[in-house]
Amino acid sequence: MDQTLYDKIPPQHIEAEQAVLGSLLLNWTSMADVVSKIKPEHFYNLQHQVIYEAMLKLYSKNVQGDTLALINELTVENKLEQAGGTYYIASLTDTVPSAANIEYYSSLVLDRSIRREIIKLTGELKSSAFELNRKSDELLDEAEQKIFALSEQNESTIIHDVKNIMIREIEIIDTRYKSKNHFTGIPSGFSQLDTLTSGFQNSELIIIGARPSIGKTALALSMMQFISLNSKIPCGFFSLEMPYESIGMRILSMEAHVDMGRMRSGMLKREDVKKIQDAAGRWFDAPLYTVDTPNMRLLDLRAMARRMVNTYGVKIIFIDYIGLITTDLTNAPVYDQISLVSKSLKALARDLKIPIVALCQVSRAAEGEPPNLAQLRGSGSIEQDADVVMFIHRDRLKDNKEPIQNAKIILAKQRNGPTGEIEIAFIPAYSTFSNLKDQD
């Protein structure tokens, strides 16, 4: 065929469309395999769209489909002529010798449909690019979402036989046994917590909740110190409240074990300067990447997270904190806005296939008391969407003269594991948490 014709005719496979419809009429039980994969709009030919819609109606009514039943359904719907008439319906079974290859025919129909959608999408994106009233980052995010939606169309739902499940699980367990690795995810550095969770798992949304000034950021930075500096795992950090200079000072204080108050004032001893320089040298090549945009838009955060993963190979992302992420629903209630944020973060974790750890404030009712799931501020959607929810609890002291304070991590929810409480230590001078055994 002349190339100029290819440029004018959208990708399609009429013979495969006829073969799918003919196969269903020959073997109606194949409908169970096709219905989850093929939709009416996947057919290029309008007659075939009408025929397949009628087949779906028969299937939904639990009617055994055949040529006569299909013709009757189309007649009742007054769409028989639109579908090509009685003769065309009857001729569909002649286009295919048997229904044995219906899966192959269906894949051809889906392939051509996706190609048409790609052509349509590129046209829409080209048109949108000329709309100068729209921001380029908004266009990029829209493009990424639409492309991701197209890729999802190509993923068919599979029924897994328990034999295959057992084989796969034995392979996984055998691999873990041979590796002698205690954790299947990314360890947080807090041994008791990692024992309960087996580390932060890919595609999970993890929430860390606490009242203000209890130590949400300190706990996140302590975890990132272990993940990025000690384990050399690339880590991303969205700081929506604190500038990157403050982050730098805090992680230096944590690693150097130099009082942060003295670092701020500059009242340092000679040995403090040496410790800070050594700590900076250790942090220098650590794979930690930060963004410190205040009140960051959800759209921008998603785009930047994808960039972190694609460009820097980031394996886990921390967000400080969820209440400072803004949405385009500016006039909507706070509940709806935070619901959108939590659902989007969960979807982002699944899309990027990495853990996302988001910090969250809890309500004033938790002041002085161990927090619980009902006290997550803003929305019950956070509790529903999160795979893991943990809280920090420690007493507020009027002064920070005690070198080490007792604290707890309360693992209140874990979708795929146990819950419980973990005793840890808080060191006010360095604003950091650590395992109790390390302090012993």
C-alpha positions as CSV (number, residue, x, y, z in Angstrom):
1,M,0.0,0.0,0.0
2,D,1.2,3.5,-0.8
3,Q,2.7,5.3,2.2
4,T,0.4,8.3,1.6
5,L,-2.6,6.0,2.2
6,Y,-1.1,4.9,5.5
7,D,-1.0,8.6,6.5
8,K,-4.8,8.9,5.8
9,I,-6.2,5.6,7.1
10,P,-6.0,5.1,10.8
11,P,-4.5,1.7,11.9
12,Q,-7.2,-1.0,11.9
13,H,-7.8,-4.7,11.2
14,I,-11.3,-5.3,9.9
15,E,-10.7,-9.0,9.3
16,A,-9.6,-9.4,13.0
17,E,-12.7,-7.6,14.2
18,Q,-14.9,-9.9,12.1
19,A,-13.0,-12.9,13.4
20,V,-13.6,-11.8,17.0
21,L,-17.3,-11.4,16.5
22,G,-17.6,-14.6,14.4
23,S,-15.7,-16.6,17.1
24,L,-18.1,-15.4,19.8
25,L,-21.1,-16.5,17.8
26,L,-19.5,-19.9,17.3
27,N,-18.4,-20.3,20.9
28,W,-20.3,-18.0,23.3
29,T,-18.3,-19.2,26.3
30,S,-15.3,-17.2,24.9
31,M,-17.2,-14.1,25.9
32,A,-15.8,-14.4,29.4
33,D,-12.3,-14.1,28.1
34,V,-13.0,-11.2,25.8
35,V,-15.3,-9.0,27.9
36,S,-12.5,-7.9,30.3
37,K,-10.1,-7.1,27.4
38,I,-12.2,-5.6,24.5
39,K,-14.6,-2.7,24.7
40,P,-16.9,-1.5,21.9
41,E,-14.8,1.6,21.2
42,H,-11.8,-0.7,20.4
43,F,-13.5,-1.7,17.2
44,Y,-12.7,0.6,14.2
45,N,-15.8,-0.4,12.2
46,L,-18.9,1.3,13.5
47,Q,-21.1,-1.7,12.5
48,H,-18.8,-3.9,14.6
49,Q,-19.1,-1.5,17.6
50,V,-23.0,-1.8,17.4
51,I,-22.8,-5.6,17.1
52,Y,-20.4,-6.0,20.1
53,E,-22.5,-3.6,22.2
54,A,-25.5,-5.9,21.5
55,M,-23.4,-8.9,22.5
56,L,-22.5,-7.3,25.8
57,K,-26.2,-6.7,26.5
58,L,-27.0,-10.3,25.9
59,Y,-24.1,-11.4,28.1
60,S,-25.2,-9.0,30.9
61,K,-28.7,-10.6,30.7
62,N,-27.1,-14.0,30.9
63,V,-28.6,-14.9,27.5
64,Q,-26.9,-17.6,25.4
65,G,-25.7,-15.6,22.4
66,D,-26.0,-16.9,18.8
67,T,-26.9,-15.5,15.5
68,L,-30.6,-15.5,16.0
69,A,-30.4,-14.1,19.6
70,L,-28.1,-11.3,18.3
71,I,-30.4,-10.4,15.4
72,N,-33.4,-10.3,17.8
73,E,-31.5,-8.0,20.2
74,L,-30.5,-5.6,17.5
75,T,-34.1,-5.6,16.1
76,V,-35.5,-4.8,19.6
77,E,-32.9,-2.0,19.9
78,N,-33.8,-0.8,16.4
79,K,-30.2,-1.1,15.3
80,L,-30.2,-4.0,12.9
81,E,-29.7,-1.9,9.8
82,Q,-27.0,0.1,11.6
83,A,-25.2,-3.2,12.3
84,G,-25.2,-4.2,8.6
85,G,-28.5,-6.1,8.4
86,T,-29.4,-9.8,8.8
87,Y,-27.2,-11.0,6.0
88,Y,-24.1,-9.4,7.4
89,I,-24.7,-10.7,10.9
90,A,-25.2,-14.3,9.6
91,S,-22.0,-14.0,7.5
92,L,-19.7,-13.3,10.4
93,T,-19.4,-17.0,11.3
94,D,-18.1,-17.7,7.8
95,T,-15.1,-15.4,8.4
96,V,-13.4,-17.7,10.9
97,P,-13.0,-21.5,10.8
98,S,-13.2,-21.9,14.6
99,A,-13.1,-19.9,17.9
100,A,-9.8,-21.4,18.9
101,N,-7.7,-18.3,18.1
102,I,-10.0,-15.7,19.5
103,E,-7.3,-14.5,22.0
104,Y,-5.0,-13.7,19.1
105,Y,-7.8,-11.9,17.1
106,S,-8.6,-9.9,20.2
107,S,-5.0,-8.8,20.6
108,L,-4.9,-7.5,17.0
109,V,-8.1,-5.5,17.6
110,L,-6.7,-4.0,20.8
111,D,-3.3,-3.3,19.2
112,R,-4.9,-1.3,16.4
113,S,-7.1,0.6,18.9
114,I,-4.1,1.6,21.0
115,R,-2.3,2.8,17.9
116,R,-5.3,5.0,16.9
117,E,-5.4,6.4,20.5
118,I,-1.7,7.3,20.2
119,I,-2.3,9.2,17.0
120,K,-5.3,11.0,18.6
121,L,-3.3,11.8,21.7
122,T,-0.4,13.3,19.8
123,G,-2.8,15.5,17.9
124,E,-4.4,16.7,21.2
125,L,-1.0,17.3,22.7
126,K,0.1,19.3,19.7
127,S,-3.0,21.4,19.9
128,S,-2.6,21.9,23.6
129,A,1.0,23.0,23.2
130,F,-0.2,26.1,21.2
131,E,-2.5,27.2,24.1
132,L,-0.1,29.7,25.7
133,N,-2.5,30.4,28.6
134,R,-1.6,26.9,30.0
135,K,1.6,26.1,31.8
136,S,4.1,23.7,30.2
137,D,4.4,21.6,33.4
138,E,0.7,21.2,33.4
139,L,0.8,20.0,29.8
140,L,3.6,17.5,30.7
141,D,1.6,16.1,33.6
142,E,-1.5,15.7,31.4
143,A,0.6,14.0,28.7
144,E,2.1,11.6,31.3
145,Q,-1.3,10.7,32.7
146,K,-2.8,10.0,29.3
147,I,0.1,7.9,28.2
148,F,-0.1,5.9,31.5
149,A,-3.8,5.4,30.9
150,L,-3.0,4.0,27.4
151,S,-0.4,1.6,28.8
152,E,-3.0,0.3,31.3
153,Q,-5.3,-0.6,28.4
154,N,-2.6,-3.1,27.2
155,E,-2.6,-4.9,30.6
156,S,-5.2,-7.6,30.6
157,T,-6.7,-9.1,33.7
158,I,-5.3,-12.6,34.4
159,I,-6.8,-15.3,36.5
160,H,-3.9,-17.0,38.3
161,D,-4.0,-20.7,39.0
162,V,-3.1,-21.6,42.5
163,K,-0.4,-23.9,41.2
164,N,1.4,-21.0,39.5
165,I,1.0,-18.9,42.6
166,M,2.6,-21.6,44.7
167,I,5.5,-22.0,42.2
168,R,6.1,-18.2,42.2
169,E,6.0,-17.9,46.0
170,I,8.4,-20.8,46.5
171,E,10.8,-19.1,44.0
172,I,10.5,-15.8,46.0
173,I,11.0,-17.5,49.3
174,D,14.0,-19.5,48.0
175,T,15.6,-16.3,46.7
176,R,15.2,-14.6,50.0
177,Y,16.4,-17.6,51.9
178,K,19.6,-17.7,49.8
179,S,20.2,-14.0,50.1
180,K,19.9,-14.1,53.9
181,N,18.3,-10.7,53.8
182,H,15.9,-10.1,56.7
183,F,13.9,-7.5,54.8
184,T,12.0,-7.6,51.6
185,G,11.7,-3.8,51.4
186,I,13.8,-0.8,52.2
187,P,14.9,-0.8,55.9
188,S,14.1,2.3,57.9
189,G,17.1,1.8,60.2
190,F,14.8,1.1,63.2
191,S,15.3,-2.6,63.8
192,Q,12.1,-3.3,65.7
193,L,10.0,-1.4,63.2
194,D,11.7,-3.2,60.3
195,T,11.0,-6.6,62.0
196,L,7.3,-5.8,61.9
197,T,7.2,-4.3,58.4
198,S,10.1,-6.1,56.7
199,G,11.0,-2.7,55.4
200,F,9.1,-0.1,53.3
201,Q,7.5,-2.1,50.5
202,N,7.3,-0.9,46.8
203,S,4.0,0.7,45.7
204,E,2.9,1.3,49.3
205,L,1.8,4.7,50.8
206,I,3.2,5.0,54.3
207,I,1.9,7.7,56.7
208,I,3.8,9.1,59.7
209,G,1.5,11.1,62.0
210,A,2.2,13.3,65.0
211,R,1.4,16.6,66.7
212,P,3.5,19.6,65.7
213,S,7.0,19.7,67.1
214,I,6.9,16.1,68.3
215,G,9.4,15.0,65.6
216,K,7.8,14.0,62.3
217,T,10.6,15.7,60.3
218,A,13.2,14.4,62.7
219,L,12.0,10.8,62.3
220,A,11.9,11.1,58.5
221,L,15.4,12.6,58.4
222,S,16.7,9.8,60.7
223,M,15.3,7.2,58.3
224,M,16.7,9.0,55.3
225,Q,20.1,9.1,57.0
226,F,20.1,5.3,57.3
227,I,18.6,4.8,53.8
228,S,20.7,7.3,51.8
229,L,23.9,7.7,53.8
230,N,24.4,4.2,55.3
231,S,22.6,2.0,52.8
232,K,23.4,4.1,49.7
233,I,19.8,3.8,48.4
234,P,18.7,6.8,46.3
235,C,16.2,8.8,48.3
236,G,14.0,11.8,47.5
237,F,12.7,14.3,50.0
238,F,10.0,16.9,49.4
239,S,10.3,19.6,52.1
240,L,7.2,21.8,51.7
241,E,7.8,23.6,55.1
242,M,11.6,23.8,55.6
243,P,14.2,25.3,53.2
244,Y,17.0,23.1,52.0
245,E,19.6,25.1,54.1
246,S,17.8,24.0,57.2
247,I,17.6,20.5,56.0
248,G,21.4,20.6,55.4
249,M,22.1,21.9,58.9
250,R,19.9,19.2,60.5
251,I,21.4,16.3,58.7
252,L,24.9,17.6,59.5
253,S,24.0,17.9,63.2
254,M,22.6,14.4,63.2
255,E,25.6,12.8,61.5
256,A,28.3,14.9,63.3
257,H,26.6,14.7,66.7
258,V,27.1,18.4,67.2
259,D,24.5,20.4,69.1
260,M,22.3,22.2,66.5
261,G,22.0,25.3,68.7
262,R,25.7,25.7,68.6
263,M,25.8,25.3,64.9
264,R,23.2,28.0,64.4
265,S,25.0,30.4,66.7
266,G,28.4,29.6,65.4
267,M,29.6,29.0,69.0
268,L,31.6,25.9,68.1
269,K,34.6,24.2,69.5
270,R,37.6,23.2,67.4
271,E,36.6,19.5,67.7
272,D,33.0,20.4,66.5
273,V,34.3,22.0,63.3
274,K,36.3,18.8,62.6
275,K,33.2,16.6,63.2
276,I,31.1,18.8,60.9
277,Q,33.7,18.7,58.2
278,D,33.9,14.9,58.4
279,A,30.1,14.5,58.4
280,A,29.9,16.8,55.3
281,G,32.4,14.6,53.6
282,R,30.3,11.5,54.3
283,W,27.2,13.2,53.1
284,F,28.9,14.6,50.0
285,D,28.3,11.6,47.8
286,A,25.1,10.3,49.4
287,P,22.2,9.8,46.9
288,L,19.8,12.2,48.5
289,Y,17.7,14.6,46.4
290,T,15.6,17.4,47.9
291,V,12.9,19.8,46.7
292,D,12.0,22.6,49.0
293,T,9.1,24.4,47.2
294,P,6.6,25.7,49.8
295,N,2.9,24.8,49.3
296,M,3.8,22.7,46.2
297,R,1.0,21.8,43.8
298,L,0.0,18.2,43.6
299,L,0.5,18.3,39.8
300,D,4.0,19.6,40.2
301,L,4.9,17.1,42.9
302,R,3.8,14.2,40.8
303,A,5.8,15.4,37.9
304,M,8.9,16.1,40.0
305,A,8.6,12.6,41.6
306,R,8.6,10.9,38.2
307,R,11.7,13.0,37.3
308,M,13.5,11.9,40.5
309,V,12.8,8.3,39.7
310,N,13.7,8.5,36.0
311,T,16.7,10.7,36.3
312,Y,18.3,9.8,39.6
313,G,17.0,6.3,40.2
314,V,15.2,7.3,43.4
315,K,13.9,4.2,45.3
316,I,11.9,5.9,48.0
317,I,10.3,9.3,48.5
318,F,9.5,11.2,51.7
319,I,7.0,14.2,51.7
320,D,7.0,16.7,54.6
321,Y,4.1,17.1,54.9
322,I,0.8,16.1,53.3
323,G,-1.3,19.1,54.5
324,L,0.9,21.6,52.6
325,I,0.2,20.0,49.2
326,T,-2.1,22.2,47.2
327,T,-4.7,21.1,44.6
328,D,-6.6,22.7,41.8
329,L,-9.8,22.3,43.9
330,T,-9.2,25.6,45.6
331,N,-12.9,26.2,46.5
332,A,-13.5,22.6,47.6
333,P,-13.7,21.6,51.3
334,V,-10.4,20.6,53.0
335,Y,-11.8,17.0,53.2
336,D,-12.1,16.8,49.4
337,Q,-8.7,18.3,48.8
338,I,-6.9,16.0,51.2
339,S,-8.8,13.0,49.8
340,L,-7.6,13.9,46.3
341,V,-4.0,14.2,47.6
342,S,-4.0,10.9,49.5
343,K,-5.5,9.0,46.5
344,S,-3.1,10.6,44.1
345,L,-0.1,9.7,46.3
346,K,-1.2,6.1,46.6
347,A,-1.7,6.0,42.8
348,L,1.8,7.6,42.3
349,A,3.4,5.0,44.5
350,R,1.8,2.2,42.4
351,D,2.8,4.0,39.2
352,L,6.4,4.5,40.2
353,K,6.6,1.1,42.0
354,I,8.4,2.7,45.0
355,P,7.4,3.4,48.6
356,I,6.1,6.9,49.3
357,V,6.3,8.1,52.9
358,A,4.1,11.1,53.7
359,L,4.1,13.0,57.0
360,C,0.8,14.1,58.4
361,Q,-0.4,16.1,61.4
362,V,-2.9,14.7,63.9
363,S,-5.7,16.6,65.6
364,R,-5.4,18.5,68.8
365,A,-7.3,15.8,70.7
366,A,-4.0,13.7,70.6
367,E,-2.1,16.3,72.6
368,G,-0.4,14.5,75.4
369,E,-2.0,11.2,74.5
370,P,-1.0,8.4,72.1
371,P,-2.5,9.2,68.7
372,N,-4.9,6.9,66.9
373,L,-6.2,6.5,63.3
374,A,-9.3,8.6,64.0
375,Q,-7.1,11.6,64.8
376,L,-5.4,11.9,61.3
377,R,-6.0,15.5,60.4
378,G,-8.2,16.4,57.4
379,S,-9.7,13.3,56.0
380,G,-10.6,9.6,56.7
381,S,-9.4,9.0,53.2
382,I,-5.8,9.0,54.4
383,E,-6.5,6.1,56.7
384,Q,-8.2,4.2,53.9
385,D,-5.6,4.9,51.2
386,A,-2.5,4.3,53.3
387,D,-1.0,0.8,53.4
388,V,0.9,1.6,56.6
389,V,0.1,4.2,59.3
390,M,2.5,4.9,62.2
391,F,2.4,7.6,64.9
392,I,5.2,9.2,67.0
393,H,4.4,9.6,70.7
394,R,6.6,11.2,73.3
395,D,6.1,13.6,76.2
396,R,6.5,17.3,75.6
397,L,9.2,18.5,78.1
398,K,9.4,22.1,79.1
399,D,13.2,22.0,78.5
400,N,15.5,19.7,76.5
401,K,18.1,19.3,79.2
402,E,17.7,15.5,79.2
403,P,20.2,14.1,76.7
404,I,18.0,11.2,75.7
405,Q,14.2,11.0,75.9
406,N,12.0,8.0,75.5
407,A,9.6,7.9,72.6
408,K,7.4,5.4,70.8
409,I,6.5,4.5,67.2
410,I,2.9,3.3,67.2
411,L,2.3,1.1,64.2
412,A,-1.4,1.5,64.0
413,K,-2.2,0.1,60.6
414,Q,-0.3,-2.3,58.3
415,R,-2.4,-3.8,55.5
416,N,-0.1,-6.8,55.0
417,G,1.4,-7.3,58.5
418,P,1.1,-7.0,62.2
419,T,0.7,-3.8,64.3
420,G,2.4,-2.9,67.5
421,E,4.5,-0.4,69.4
422,I,8.3,0.2,69.2
423,E,10.4,1.9,71.9
424,I,13.0,4.3,70.5
425,A,15.1,7.2,71.7
426,F,14.9,10.9,70.9
427,I,18.0,13.0,71.2
428,P,17.0,16.7,71.4
429,A,20.4,18.2,70.9
430,Y,20.6,16.7,67.4
431,S,16.8,16.5,66.7
432,T,17.2,12.8,65.8
433,F,15.7,9.4,66.7
434,S,17.7,6.2,67.2
435,N,17.3,2.6,68.3
436,L,17.3,2.3,72.1
437,K,20.0,-0.4,72.0
438,D,22.3,2.1,70.1
439,Q,22.0,4.5,73.0
440,D,22.7,1.7,75.6
